[in-house]
Amino acid sequence: MATFQLEYDRLGSRLISVGDAGIEYDILGTRPCKLGTQDLTFDHLGTRLETIGSASVSYDHLGTRPRTLGELEIEYDRLGSRIARIGTYEVTYDRLGSRVHTIGPLELAYDRLGSRAKRVVSPVDTLGDLDLRVVFFVLYREERERAKSD
């Protein structure tokens, strides 16, 4: 088992690395533009994530909910609000349903207050590009959903 730290900026609001993969932000510091060696692109308004590296993100007919991440289909829970699966990566939540517990074989560990993920525990020694994409995508989406409700 390997553990990969999730690092945040000084204010604790922006994820700045997943293990060894740093996350770079645009000039204003509001939108991520690079995940390790993978470029992140957004639509013209800067609101919807379009690509993570070579994997494009497609959206439903309303343009609000992601349908695919590259070749991986994204499935949602019964209410359609939470991601239930991305390809073969099943996404599970804690008992209260407010925090992501696992993403496929990867487990998230939270800080003492339980408000943000601090570590990714993996059964293998490295996070591949696909694992990194999926973890980032889920965490980024959770962060955006939390910001909407605040």
N, CA, C and O atoms as a GROMACS GRO file, in nm:
protein
  600
    1MET      N    1   0.084  -0.118   0.000
    1MET     CA    2   0.000   0.000   0.000
    1MET      C    3   0.088   0.124   0.000
    1MET      O    4   0.192   0.130   0.067
    2ALA      N    5   0.045   0.222  -0.076
    2ALA     CA    6   0.117   0.349  -0.084
    2ALA      C    7   0.022   0.462  -0.047
    2ALA      O    8  -0.098   0.455  -0.071
    3THR      N    9   0.079   0.566   0.012
    3THR     CA   10   0.001   0.682   0.051
    3THR      C   11   0.051   0.804  -0.025
    3THR      O   12   0.172   0.829  -0.032
    4PHE      N   13  -0.040   0.880  -0.081
    4PHE     CA   14  -0.008   1.000  -0.157
    4PHE      C   15  -0.076   1.118  -0.088
    4PHE      O   16  -0.197   1.119  -0.070
    5GLN      N   17   0.003   1.217  -0.050
    5GLN     CA   18  -0.049   1.334   0.020
    5GLN      C   19  -0.124   1.426  -0.075
    5GLN      O   20  -0.087   1.442  -0.191
    6LEU      N   21  -0.229   1.485  -0.024
    6LEU     CA   22  -0.302   1.591  -0.094
    6LEU      C   23  -0.266   1.720  -0.024
    6LEU      O   24  -0.293   1.737   0.095
    7GLU      N   25  -0.206   1.812  -0.096
    7GLU     CA   26  -0.162   1.938  -0.037
    7GLU      C   27  -0.254   2.051  -0.083
    7GLU      O   28  -0.304   2.051  -0.195
    8TYR      N   29  -0.274   2.148   0.008
    8TYR     CA   30  -0.359   2.263  -0.020
    8TYR      C   31  -0.278   2.391  -0.002
    8TYR      O   32  -0.172   2.390   0.061
    9ASP      N   33  -0.328   2.501  -0.056
    9ASP     CA   34  -0.262   2.630  -0.039
    9ASP      C   35  -0.271   2.675   0.107
    9ASP      O   36  -0.331   2.607   0.190
   10ARG      N   37  -0.212   2.789   0.138
   10ARG     CA   38  -0.208   2.838   0.277
   10ARG      C   39  -0.345   2.857   0.338
   10ARG      O   40  -0.365   2.834   0.457
   11LEU      N   41  -0.439   2.901   0.257
   11LEU     CA   42  -0.575   2.921   0.307
   11LEU      C   43  -0.653   2.790   0.318
   11LEU      O   44  -0.758   2.784   0.382
   12GLY      N   45  -0.600   2.686   0.257
   12GLY     CA   46  -0.665   2.556   0.262
   12GLY      C   47  -0.780   2.541   0.166
   12GLY      O   48  -0.859   2.446   0.177
   13SER      N   49  -0.792   2.632   0.072
   13SER     CA   50  -0.908   2.628  -0.017
   13SER      C   51  -0.880   2.565  -0.152
   13SER      O   52  -0.972   2.515  -0.217
   14ARG      N   53  -0.752   2.568  -0.197
   14ARG     CA   54  -0.720   2.515  -0.330
   14ARG      C   55  -0.626   2.397  -0.318
   14ARG      O   56  -0.524   2.404  -0.249
   15LEU      N   57  -0.660   2.290  -0.386
   15LEU     CA   58  -0.573   2.173  -0.393
   15LEU      C   59  -0.454   2.209  -0.480
   15LEU      O   60  -0.472   2.253  -0.594
   16ILE      N   61  -0.331   2.190  -0.429
   16ILE     CA   62  -0.212   2.228  -0.507
   16ILE      C   63  -0.127   2.108  -0.547
   16ILE      O   64  -0.034   2.122  -0.627
   17SER      N   65  -0.156   1.989  -0.492
   17SER     CA   66  -0.084   1.870  -0.540
   17SER      C   67  -0.156   1.743  -0.497
   17SER      O   68  -0.221   1.737  -0.393
   18VAL      N   69  -0.140   1.642  -0.581
   18VAL     CA   70  -0.185   1.506  -0.552
   18VAL      C   71  -0.060   1.421  -0.562
   18VAL      O   72  -0.014   1.391  -0.672
   19GLY      N   73  -0.005   1.382  -0.446
   19GLY     CA   74   0.123   1.312  -0.448
   19GLY      C   75   0.229   1.402  -0.508
   19GLY      O   76   0.244   1.517  -0.466
   20ASP      N   77   0.303   1.351  -0.606
   20ASP     CA   78   0.408   1.428  -0.672
   20ASP      C   79   0.356   1.517  -0.784
   20ASP      O   80   0.432   1.598  -0.837
   21ALA      N   81   0.231   1.504  -0.819
   21ALA     CA   82   0.174   1.583  -0.929
   21ALA      C   83   0.125   1.718  -0.878
   21ALA      O   84   0.024   1.725  -0.808
   22GLY      N   85   0.196   1.823  -0.912
   22GLY     CA   86   0.156   1.957  -0.872
   22GLY      C   87   0.040   2.007  -0.956
   22GLY      O   88   0.021   1.964  -1.070
   23ILE      N   89  -0.036   2.097  -0.899
   23ILE     CA   90  -0.149   2.157  -0.970
   23ILE      C   91  -0.120   2.306  -0.982
   23ILE      O   92  -0.103   2.375  -0.882
   24GLU      N   93  -0.114   2.354  -1.105
   24GLU     CA   94  -0.087   2.495  -1.131
   24GLU      C   95  -0.219   2.565  -1.162
   24GLU      O   96  -0.312   2.505  -1.217
   25TYR      N   97  -0.226   2.693  -1.124
   25TYR     CA   98  -0.347   2.772  -1.145
   25TYR      C   99  -0.321   2.886  -1.242
   25TYR      O  100  -0.206   2.924  -1.265
   26ASP      N  101  -0.428   2.941  -1.299
   26ASP     CA  102  -0.415   3.054  -1.391
   26ASP      C  103  -0.364   3.177  -1.317
   26ASP      O  104  -0.341   3.173  -1.196
   27ILE      N  105  -0.347   3.285  -1.389
   27ILE     CA  106  -0.290   3.408  -1.332
   27ILE      C  107  -0.372   3.458  -1.213
   27ILE      O  108  -0.315   3.505  -1.114
   28LEU      N  109  -0.503   3.450  -1.222
   28LEU     CA  110  -0.588   3.495  -1.112
   28LEU      C  111  -0.591   3.397  -0.996
   28LEU      O  112  -0.635   3.431  -0.887
   29GLY      N  113  -0.545   3.275  -1.020
   29GLY     CA  114  -0.542   3.174  -0.916
   29GLY      C  115  -0.675   3.109  -0.887
   29GLY      O  116  -0.692   3.046  -0.782
   30THR      N  117  -0.768   3.124  -0.978
   30THR     CA  118  -0.902   3.070  -0.954
   30THR      C  119  -0.930   2.939  -1.025
   30THR      O  120  -1.016   2.862  -0.983
   31ARG      N  121  -0.858   2.914  -1.134
   31ARG     CA  122  -0.887   2.798  -1.216
   31ARG      C  123  -0.761   2.716  -1.238
   31ARG      O  124  -0.659   2.771  -1.279
   32PRO      N  125  -0.766   2.584  -1.212
   32PRO     CA  126  -0.647   2.502  -1.237
   32PRO      C  127  -0.618   2.493  -1.386
   32PRO      O  128  -0.711   2.486  -1.467
   33CYS      N  129  -0.491   2.494  -1.423
   33CYS     CA  130  -0.457   2.487  -1.566
   33CYS      C  131  -0.361   2.372  -1.596
   33CYS      O  132  -0.336   2.342  -1.713
   34LYS      N  133  -0.306   2.308  -1.492
   34LYS     CA  134  -0.214   2.197  -1.516
   34LYS      C  135  -0.220   2.101  -1.398
   34LYS      O  136  -0.221   2.143  -1.283
   35LEU      N  137  -0.223   1.973  -1.428
   35LEU     CA  138  -0.222   1.866  -1.329
   35LEU      C  139  -0.101   1.780  -1.359
   35LEU      O  140  -0.106   1.697  -1.450
   36GLY      N  141   0.007   1.799  -1.285
   36GLY     CA  142   0.131   1.730  -1.318
   36GLY      C  143   0.176   1.773  -1.456
   36GLY      O  144   0.201   1.891  -1.480
   37THR      N  145   0.184   1.678  -1.548
   37THR     CA  146   0.223   1.709  -1.686
   37THR      C  147   0.103   1.725  -1.778
   37THR      O  148   0.119   1.752  -1.897
   38GLN      N  149  -0.017   1.707  -1.725
   38GLN     CA  150  -0.138   1.711  -1.805
   38GLN      C  151  -0.202   1.851  -1.802
   38GLN      O  152  -0.226   1.907  -1.695
   39ASP      N  153  -0.227   1.906  -1.921
   39ASP     CA  154  -0.293   2.037  -1.930
   39ASP      C  155  -0.442   2.023  -1.902
   39ASP      O  156  -0.504   1.923  -1.938
   40LEU      N  157  -0.497   2.124  -1.836
   40LEU     CA  158  -0.640   2.131  -1.811
   40LEU      C  159  -0.695   2.247  -1.894
   40LEU      O  160  -0.641   2.358  -1.888
   41THR      N  161  -0.801   2.223  -1.970
   41THR     CA  162  -0.861   2.330  -2.046
   41THR      C  163  -1.008   2.346  -2.008
   41THR      O  164  -1.074   2.250  -1.967
   42PHE      N  165  -1.056   2.468  -2.022
   42PHE     CA  166  -1.194   2.502  -1.988
   42PHE      C  167  -1.262   2.563  -2.109
   42PHE      O  168  -1.196   2.603  -2.205
   43ASP      N  169  -1.395   2.571  -2.105
   43ASP     CA  170  -1.469   2.634  -2.214
   43ASP      C  171  -1.439   2.784  -2.217
   43ASP      O  172  -1.365   2.835  -2.133
   44HIS      N  173  -1.497   2.854  -2.314
   44HIS     CA  174  -1.468   2.996  -2.333
   44HIS      C  175  -1.508   3.082  -2.213
   44HIS      O  176  -1.444   3.183  -2.186
   45LEU      N  177  -1.611   3.042  -2.143
   45LEU     CA  178  -1.652   3.117  -2.024
   45LEU      C  179  -1.567   3.082  -1.902
   45LEU      O  180  -1.569   3.152  -1.801
   46GLY      N  181  -1.493   2.972  -1.913
   46GLY     CA  182  -1.406   2.931  -1.804
   46GLY      C  183  -1.478   2.859  -1.691
   46GLY      O  184  -1.425   2.848  -1.580
   47THR      N  185  -1.598   2.809  -1.719
   47THR     CA  186  -1.675   2.746  -1.613
   47THR      C  187  -1.676   2.593  -1.619
   47THR      O  188  -1.686   2.527  -1.516
   48ARG      N  189  -1.664   2.538  -1.740
   48ARG     CA  190  -1.671   2.393  -1.755
   48ARG      C  191  -1.536   2.337  -1.796
   48ARG      O  192  -1.472   2.385  -1.890
   49LEU      N  193  -1.493   2.235  -1.724
   49LEU     CA  194  -1.369   2.166  -1.757
   49LEU      C  195  -1.391   2.090  -1.888
   49LEU      O  196  -1.486   2.013  -1.900
   50GLU      N  197  -1.302   2.111  -1.987
   50GLU     CA  198  -1.316   2.045  -2.116
   50GLU      C  199  -1.222   1.928  -2.134
   50GLU      O  200  -1.261   1.825  -2.190
   51THR      N  201  -1.097   1.940  -2.087
   51THR     CA  202  -1.002   1.831  -2.100
   51THR      C  203  -0.911   1.822  -1.978
   51THR      O  204  -0.881   1.922  -1.914
   52ILE      N  205  -0.870   1.700  -1.950
   52ILE     CA  206  -0.762   1.672  -1.855
   52ILE      C  207  -0.662   1.590  -1.934
   52ILE      O  208  -0.685   1.472  -1.962
   53GLY      N  209  -0.552   1.652  -1.972
   53GLY     CA  210  -0.456   1.586  -2.059
   53GLY      C  211  -0.523   1.553  -2.191
   53GLY      O  212  -0.579   1.641  -2.256
   54SER      N  213  -0.516   1.427  -2.231
   54SER     CA  214  -0.577   1.385  -2.357
   54SER      C  215  -0.722   1.341  -2.342
   54SER      O  216  -0.787   1.308  -2.441
   55ALA      N  217  -0.774   1.340  -2.220
   55ALA     CA  218  -0.912   1.296  -2.194
   55ALA      C  219  -1.007   1.414  -2.198
   55ALA      O  220  -0.995   1.507  -2.118
   56SER      N  221  -1.103   1.411  -2.291
   56SER     CA  222  -1.200   1.519  -2.297
   56SER      C  223  -1.320   1.486  -2.208
   56SER      O  224  -1.352   1.370  -2.185
   57VAL      N  225  -1.383   1.590  -2.159
   57VAL     CA  226  -1.501   1.576  -2.074
   57VAL      C  227  -1.622   1.618  -2.156
   57VAL      O  228  -1.627   1.729  -2.208
   58SER      N  229  -1.719   1.528  -2.169
   58SER     CA  230  -1.843   1.564  -2.239
   58SER      C  231  -1.954   1.582  -2.137
   58SER      O  232  -1.949   1.526  -2.027
   59TYR      N  233  -2.054   1.663  -2.174
   59TYR     CA  234  -2.161   1.700  -2.082
   59TYR      C  235  -2.296   1.657  -2.136
   59TYR      O  236  -2.311   1.628  -2.255
   60ASP      N  237  -2.396   1.654  -2.046
   60ASP     CA  238  -2.532   1.619  -2.086
   60ASP      C  239  -2.590   1.728  -2.175
   60ASP      O  240  -2.525   1.828  -2.202
   61HIS      N  241  -2.713   1.707  -2.220
   61HIS     CA  242  -2.774   1.801  -2.315
   61HIS      C  243  -2.794   1.941  -2.259
   61HIS      O  244  -2.803   2.037  -2.336
   62LEU      N  245  -2.801   1.954  -2.128
   62LEU     CA  246  -2.811   2.086  -2.066
   62LEU      C  247  -2.674   2.150  -2.047
   62LEU      O  248  -2.663   2.271  -2.022
   63GLY      N  249  -2.571   2.069  -2.058
   63GLY     CA  250  -2.435   2.119  -2.042
   63GLY      C  251  -2.392   2.141  -1.899
   63GLY      O  252  -2.296   2.213  -1.873
   64THR      N  253  -2.463   2.078  -1.806
   64THR     CA  254  -2.432   2.102  -1.665
   64THR      C  255  -2.365   1.984  -1.595
   64THR      O  256  -2.288   2.002  -1.501
   65ARG      N  257  -2.394   1.863  -1.642
   65ARG     CA  258  -2.344   1.744  -1.574
   65ARG      C  259  -2.254   1.664  -1.665
   65ARG      O  260  -2.295   1.628  -1.775
   66PRO      N  261  -2.129   1.635  -1.622
   66PRO     CA  262  -2.038   1.556  -1.705
   66PRO      C  263  -2.095   1.416  -1.732
   66PRO      O  264  -2.150   1.352  -1.643
   67ARG      N  265  -2.081   1.370  -1.858
   67ARG     CA  266  -2.125   1.236  -1.898
   67ARG      C  267  -2.010   1.140  -1.914
   67ARG      O  268  -2.019   1.023  -1.878
   68THR      N  269  -1.899   1.190  -1.969
   68THR     CA  270  -1.782   1.105  -1.990
   68THR      C  271  -1.655   1.180  -1.952
   68THR      O  272  -1.648   1.303  -1.958
   69LEU      N  273  -1.555   1.102  -1.914
   69LEU     CA  274  -1.419   1.152  -1.891
   69LEU      C  275  -1.331   1.066  -1.980
   69LEU      O  276  -1.296   0.954  -1.944
   70GLY      N  277  -1.297   1.120  -2.095
   70GLY     CA  278  -1.226   1.040  -2.195
   70GLY      C  279  -1.318   0.928  -2.241
   70GLY      O  280  -1.430   0.953  -2.284
   71GLU      N  281  -1.272   0.805  -2.232
   71GLU     CA  282  -1.351   0.688  -2.270
   71GLU      C  283  -1.441   0.637  -2.158
   71GLU      O  284  -1.521   0.546  -2.180
   72LEU      N  285  -1.429   0.693  -2.039
   72LEU     CA  286  -1.500   0.644  -1.922
   72LEU      C  287  -1.637   0.709  -1.908
   72LEU      O  288  -1.648   0.832  -1.906
   73GLU      N  289  -1.741   0.627  -1.899
   73GLU     CA  290  -1.877   0.676  -1.876
   73GLU      C  291  -1.890   0.717  -1.729
   73GLU      O  292  -1.836   0.651  -1.640
   74ILE      N  293  -1.962   0.825  -1.705
   74ILE     CA  294  -1.987   0.871  -1.569
   74ILE      C  295  -2.132   0.842  -1.534
   74ILE      O  296  -2.224   0.885  -1.605
   75GLU      N  297  -2.152   0.769  -1.425
   75GLU     CA  298  -2.287   0.735  -1.378
   75GLU      C  299  -2.312   0.808  -1.247
   75GLU      O  300  -2.220   0.834  -1.170
   76TYR      N  301  -2.438   0.841  -1.223
   76TYR     CA  302  -2.476   0.916  -1.103
   76TYR      C  303  -2.569   0.834  -1.015
   76TYR      O  304  -2.625   0.734  -1.060
   77ASP      N  305  -2.586   0.878  -0.890
   77ASP     CA  306  -2.677   0.809  -0.798
   77ASP      C  307  -2.822   0.832  -0.844
   77ASP      O  308  -2.846   0.898  -0.944
   78ARG      N  309  -2.915   0.778  -0.770
   78ARG     CA  310  -3.056   0.787  -0.810
   78ARG      C  311  -3.107   0.929  -0.824
   78ARG      O  312  -3.189   0.958  -0.912
   79LEU      N  313  -3.059   1.017  -0.738
   79LEU     CA  314  -3.103   1.157  -0.744
   79LEU      C  315  -3.028   1.236  -0.851
   79LEU      O  316  -3.068   1.347  -0.887
   80GLY      N  317  -2.922   1.178  -0.902
   80GLY     CA  318  -2.846   1.243  -1.008
   80GLY      C  319  -2.752   1.351  -0.961
   80GLY      O  320  -2.701   1.429  -1.042
   81SER      N  321  -2.728   1.358  -0.830
   81SER     CA  322  -2.645   1.466  -0.779
   81SER      C  323  -2.502   1.425  -0.749
   81SER      O  324  -2.411   1.508  -0.754
   82ARG      N  325  -2.481   1.298  -0.720
   82ARG     CA  326  -2.346   1.251  -0.685
   82ARG      C  327  -2.297   1.148  -0.786
   82ARG      O  328  -2.375   1.068  -0.838
   83ILE      N  329  -2.168   1.151  -0.812
   83ILE     CA  330  -2.108   1.052  -0.901
   83ILE      C  331  -2.108   0.917  -0.831
   83ILE      O  332  -2.064   0.905  -0.717
   84ALA      N  333  -2.158   0.815  -0.899
   84ALA     CA  334  -2.158   0.680  -0.845
   84ALA      C  335  -2.048   0.594  -0.906
   84ALA      O  336  -1.998   0.501  -0.843
   85ARG      N  337  -2.011   0.626  -1.030
   85ARG     CA  338  -1.911   0.546  -1.100
   85ARG      C  339  -1.851   0.626  -1.215
   85ARG      O  340  -1.921   0.699  -1.285
   86ILE      N  341  -1.721   0.609  -1.234
   86ILE     CA  342  -1.652   0.663  -1.351
   86ILE      C  343  -1.582   0.544  -1.415
   86ILE      O  344  -1.479   0.499  -1.365
   87GLY      N  345  -1.637   0.495  -1.525
   87GLY     CA  346  -1.583   0.374  -1.586
   87GLY      C  347  -1.588   0.259  -1.487
   87GLY      O  348  -1.695   0.223  -1.438
   88THR      N  349  -1.473   0.200  -1.456
   88THR     CA  350  -1.467   0.090  -1.360
   88THR      C  351  -1.443   0.137  -1.218
   88THR      O  352  -1.439   0.056  -1.125
   89TYR      N  353  -1.427   0.268  -1.200
   89TYR     CA  354  -1.402   0.325  -1.066
   89TYR      C  355  -1.535   0.353  -0.997
   89TYR      O  356  -1.603   0.450  -1.030
   90GLU      N  357  -1.572   0.269  -0.902
   90GLU     CA  358  -1.691   0.295  -0.823
   90GLU      C  359  -1.657   0.402  -0.719
   90GLU      O  360  -1.553   0.394  -0.653
   91VAL      N  361  -1.743   0.500  -0.704
   91VAL     CA  362  -1.722   0.607  -0.608
   91VAL      C  363  -1.819   0.584  -0.492
   91VAL      O  364  -1.941   0.582  -0.511
   92THR      N  365  -1.763   0.568  -0.371
   92THR     CA  366  -1.848   0.548  -0.253
   92THR      C  367  -1.832   0.666  -0.159
   92THR      O  368  -1.733   0.738  -0.163
   93TYR      N  369  -1.932   0.683  -0.075
   93TYR     CA  370  -1.938   0.796   0.018
   93TYR      C  371  -1.949   0.743   0.161
   93TYR      O  372  -1.986   0.628   0.182
   94ASP      N  373  -1.916   0.829   0.260
   94ASP     CA  374  -1.930   0.789   0.399
   94ASP      C  375  -2.078   0.774   0.433
   94ASP      O  376  -2.164   0.798   0.349
   95ARG      N  377  -2.107   0.734   0.555
   95ARG     CA  378  -2.246   0.704   0.592
   95ARG      C  379  -2.339   0.823   0.579
   95ARG      O  380  -2.457   0.807   0.546
   96LEU      N  381  -2.288   0.942   0.605
   96LEU     CA  382  -2.371   1.060   0.592
   96LEU      C  383  -2.384   1.105   0.448
   96LEU      O  384  -2.469   1.188   0.415
   97GLY      N  385  -2.301   1.049   0.361
   97GLY     CA  386  -2.308   1.079   0.219
   97GLY      C  387  -2.247   1.211   0.179
   97GLY      O  388  -2.266   1.256   0.066
   98SER      N  389  -2.174   1.273   0.269
   98SER     CA  390  -2.120   1.406   0.238
   98SER      C  391  -1.976   1.404   0.190
   98SER      O  392  -1.931   1.500   0.128
   99ARG      N  393  -1.904   1.294   0.216
   99ARG     CA  394  -1.763   1.288   0.176
   99ARG      C  395  -1.737   1.163   0.093
   99ARG      O  396  -1.792   1.056   0.119
  100VAL      N  397  -1.651   1.178  -0.008
  100VAL     CA  398  -1.610   1.063  -0.088
  100VAL      C  399  -1.523   0.974  -0.002
  100VAL      O  400  -1.430   1.021   0.063
  101HIS      N  401  -1.553   0.846   0.000
  101HIS     CA  402  -1.476   0.751   0.079
  101HIS      C  403  -1.375   0.675  -0.007
  101HIS      O  404  -1.257   0.666   0.026
  102THR      N  405  -1.423   0.621  -0.119
  102THR     CA  406  -1.333   0.550  -0.210
  102THR      C  407  -1.362   0.589  -0.354
  102THR      O  408  -1.473   0.627  -0.390
  103ILE      N  409  -1.256   0.578  -0.435
  103ILE     CA  410  -1.266   0.597  -0.580
  103ILE      C  411  -1.200   0.474  -0.639
  103ILE      O  412  -1.077   0.468  -0.650
  104GLY      N  413  -1.282   0.376  -0.677
  104GLY     CA  414  -1.226   0.249  -0.721
  104GLY      C  415  -1.145   0.187  -0.608
  104GLY      O  416  -1.195   0.177  -0.496
  105PRO      N  417  -1.021   0.145  -0.636
  105PRO     CA  418  -0.939   0.084  -0.531
  105PRO      C  419  -0.871   0.187  -0.441
  105PRO      O  420  -0.802   0.149  -0.346
  106LEU      N  421  -0.890   0.315  -0.468
  106LEU     CA  422  -0.823   0.422  -0.394
  106LEU      C  423  -0.912   0.470  -0.279
  106LEU      O  424  -1.031   0.495  -0.298
  107GLU      N  425  -0.853   0.484  -0.162
  107GLU     CA  426  -0.928   0.528  -0.045
  107GLU      C  427  -0.880   0.667  -0.004
  107GLU      O  428  -0.760   0.695  -0.006
  108LEU      N  429  -0.974   0.754   0.032
  108LEU     CA  430  -0.940   0.888   0.076
  108LEU      C  431  -0.942   0.894   0.228
  108LEU      O  432  -1.034   0.843   0.292
  109ALA      N  433  -0.839   0.958   0.285
  109ALA     CA  434  -0.834   0.981   0.429
  109ALA      C  435  -0.847   1.132   0.450
  109ALA      O  436  -0.792   1.211   0.373
  110TYR      N  437  -0.920   1.171   0.554
  110TYR     CA  438  -0.951   1.313   0.578
  110TYR      C  439  -0.874   1.368   0.697
  110TYR      O  440  -0.821   1.293   0.779
  111ASP      N  441  -0.868   1.503   0.706
  111ASP     CA  442  -0.801   1.569   0.817
  111ASP      C  443  -0.882   1.548   0.944
  111ASP      O  444  -0.988   1.486   0.941
  112ARG      N  445  -0.832   1.599   1.056
  112ARG     CA  446  -0.898   1.577   1.186
  112ARG      C  447  -1.040   1.629   1.191
  112ARG      O  448  -1.127   1.568   1.253
  113LEU      N  449  -1.064   1.741   1.126
  113LEU     CA  450  -1.199   1.795   1.125
  113LEU      C  451  -1.290   1.721   1.027
  113LEU      O  452  -1.412   1.735   1.031
  114GLY      N  453  -1.229   1.644   0.939
  114GLY     CA  454  -1.306   1.567   0.842
  114GLY      C  455  -1.360   1.648   0.727
  114GLY      O  456  -1.447   1.601   0.654
  115SER      N  457  -1.308   1.769   0.710
  115SER     CA  458  -1.364   1.856   0.607
  115SER      C  459  -1.296   1.846   0.471
  115SER      O  460  -1.356   1.878   0.369
  116ARG      N  461  -1.170   1.801   0.468
  116ARG     CA  462  -1.104   1.789   0.338
  116ARG      C  463  -1.012   1.668   0.336
  116ARG      O  464  -0.951   1.631   0.437
  117ALA      N  465  -1.003   1.610   0.219
  117ALA     CA  466  -0.919   1.491   0.200
  117ALA      C  467  -0.772   1.531   0.215
  117ALA      O  468  -0.730   1.634   0.164
  118LYS      N  469  -0.695   1.448   0.284
  118LYS     CA  470  -0.553   1.476   0.305
  118LYS      C  471  -0.462   1.372   0.240
  118LYS      O  472  -0.347   1.401   0.210
  119ARG      N  473  -0.514   1.252   0.218
  119ARG     CA  474  -0.432   1.145   0.163
  119ARG      C  475  -0.514   1.055   0.072
  119ARG      O  476  -0.635   1.038   0.091
  120VAL      N  477  -0.445   0.999  -0.026
  120VAL     CA  478  -0.503   0.894  -0.111
  120VAL      C  479  -0.422   0.768  -0.080
  120VAL      O  480  -0.300   0.768  -0.092
  121VAL      N  481  -0.490   0.663  -0.040
  121VAL     CA  482  -0.425   0.536  -0.011
  121VAL      C  483  -0.452   0.443  -0.128
  121VAL      O  484  -0.567   0.418  -0.164
  122SER      N  485  -0.343   0.392  -0.186
  122SER     CA  486  -0.353   0.309  -0.306
  122SER      C  487  -0.294   0.171  -0.279
  122SER      O  488  -0.197   0.158  -0.205
  123PRO      N  489  -0.353   0.066  -0.337
  123PRO     CA  490  -0.296  -0.068  -0.321
  123PRO      C  491  -0.167  -0.088  -0.400
  123PRO      O  492  -0.094  -0.184  -0.376
  124VAL      N  493  -0.137   0.001  -0.494
  124VAL     CA  494  -0.013  -0.008  -0.572
  124VAL      C  495   0.077   0.111  -0.538
  124VAL      O  496   0.033   0.208  -0.477
  125ASP      N  497   0.202   0.101  -0.578
  125ASP     CA  498   0.302   0.201  -0.539
  125ASP      C  499   0.298   0.332  -0.617
  125ASP      O  500   0.363   0.428  -0.577
  126THR      N  501   0.225   0.337  -0.726
  126THR     CA  502   0.221   0.459  -0.806
  126THR      C  503   0.077   0.494  -0.843
  126THR      O  504  -0.010   0.407  -0.849
  127LEU      N  505   0.056   0.621  -0.866
  127LEU     CA  506  -0.073   0.666  -0.922
  127LEU      C  507  -0.049   0.687  -1.070
  127LEU      O  508   0.027   0.776  -1.109
  128GLY      N  509  -0.113   0.607  -1.154
  128GLY     CA  510  -0.101   0.624  -1.298
  128GLY      C  511  -0.175   0.748  -1.344
  128GLY      O  512  -0.248   0.809  -1.265
  129ASP      N  513  -0.157   0.784  -1.470
  129ASP     CA  514  -0.225   0.902  -1.525
  129ASP      C  515  -0.377   0.892  -1.512
  129ASP      O  516  -0.444   0.990  -1.481
  130LEU      N  517  -0.430   0.772  -1.537
  130LEU     CA  518  -0.575   0.755  -1.528
  130LEU      C  519  -0.622   0.771  -1.383
  130LEU      O  520  -0.721   0.840  -1.358
  131ASP      N  521  -0.552   0.709  -1.288
  131ASP     CA  522  -0.588   0.726  -1.147
  131ASP      C  523  -0.584   0.873  -1.108
  131ASP      O  524  -0.675   0.923  -1.042
  132LEU      N  525  -0.478   0.940  -1.149
  132LEU     CA  526  -0.461   1.081  -1.116
  132LEU      C  527  -0.574   1.165  -1.175
  132LEU      O  528  -0.628   1.253  -1.107
  133ARG      N  529  -0.611   1.139  -1.299
  133ARG     CA  530  -0.722   1.211  -1.364
  133ARG      C  531  -0.852   1.192  -1.288
  133ARG      O  532  -0.924   1.288  -1.261
  134VAL      N  533  -0.881   1.067  -1.256
  134VAL     CA  534  -1.009   1.036  -1.190
  134VAL      C  535  -1.014   1.098  -1.051
  134VAL      O  536  -1.115   1.157  -1.013
  135VAL      N  537  -0.906   1.085  -0.974
  135VAL     CA  538  -0.903   1.144  -0.839
  135VAL      C  539  -0.920   1.296  -0.848
  135VAL      O  540  -1.001   1.354  -0.776
  136PHE      N  541  -0.844   1.360  -0.937
  136PHE     CA  542  -0.856   1.504  -0.952
  136PHE      C  543  -0.999   1.542  -0.993
  136PHE      O  544  -1.057   1.634  -0.936
  137PHE      N  545  -1.054   1.471  -1.090
  137PHE     CA  546  -1.188   1.503  -1.140
  137PHE      C  547  -1.291   1.496  -1.028
  137PHE      O  548  -1.373   1.587  -1.013
  138VAL      N  549  -1.287   1.390  -0.949
  138VAL     CA  550  -1.384   1.374  -0.840
  138VAL      C  551  -1.365   1.483  -0.735
  138VAL      O  552  -1.462   1.545  -0.691
  139LEU      N  553  -1.241   1.507  -0.694
  139LEU     CA  554  -1.216   1.609  -0.593
  139LEU      C  555  -1.252   1.749  -0.643
  139LEU      O  556  -1.307   1.830  -0.568
  140TYR      N  557  -1.220   1.778  -0.768
  140TYR     CA  558  -1.252   1.908  -0.826
  140TYR      C  559  -1.404   1.927  -0.832
  140TYR      O  560  -1.455   2.033  -0.797
  141ARG      N  561  -1.474   1.824  -0.876
  141ARG     CA  562  -1.621   1.833  -0.884
  141ARG      C  563  -1.682   1.851  -0.745
  141ARG      O  564  -1.773   1.932  -0.727
  142GLU      N  565  -1.632   1.777  -0.646
  142GLU     CA  566  -1.682   1.791  -0.509
  142GLU      C  567  -1.658   1.933  -0.457
  142GLU      O  568  -1.745   1.991  -0.392
  143GLU      N  569  -1.541   1.987  -0.485
  143GLU     CA  570  -1.508   2.123  -0.442
  143GLU      C  571  -1.602   2.224  -0.507
  143GLU      O  572  -1.650   2.315  -0.439
  144ARG      N  573  -1.629   2.208  -0.635
  144ARG     CA  574  -1.719   2.300  -0.706
  144ARG      C  575  -1.862   2.290  -0.652
  144ARG      O  576  -1.929   2.392  -0.637
  145GLU      N  577  -1.907   2.168  -0.624
  145GLU     CA  578  -2.043   2.150  -0.569
  145GLU      C  579  -2.055   2.212  -0.430
  145GLU      O  580  -2.157   2.273  -0.397
  146ARG      N  581  -1.950   2.196  -0.350
  146ARG     CA  582  -1.949   2.255  -0.216
  146ARG      C  583  -1.953   2.408  -0.225
  146ARG      O  584  -2.024   2.474  -0.149
  147ALA      N  585  -1.877   2.464  -0.318
  147ALA     CA  586  -1.873   2.611  -0.336
  147ALA      C  587  -2.009   2.664  -0.380
  147ALA      O  588  -2.049   2.774  -0.340
  148LYS      N  589  -2.081   2.588  -0.462
  148LYS     CA  590  -2.214   2.631  -0.507
  148LYS      C  591  -2.312   2.640  -0.390
  148LYS      O  592  -2.396   2.730  -0.384
  149SER      N  593  -2.300   2.545  -0.295
  149SER     CA  594  -2.396   2.541  -0.185
  149SER      C  595  -2.362   2.639  -0.074
  149SER      O  596  -2.446   2.666   0.013
  150ASP      N  597  -2.242   2.694  -0.074
  150ASP     CA  598  -2.205   2.792   0.031
  150ASP      C  599  -2.261   2.928   0.008
  150ASP      O  600  -2.238   3.019   0.087
   0.00000   0.00000   0.00000
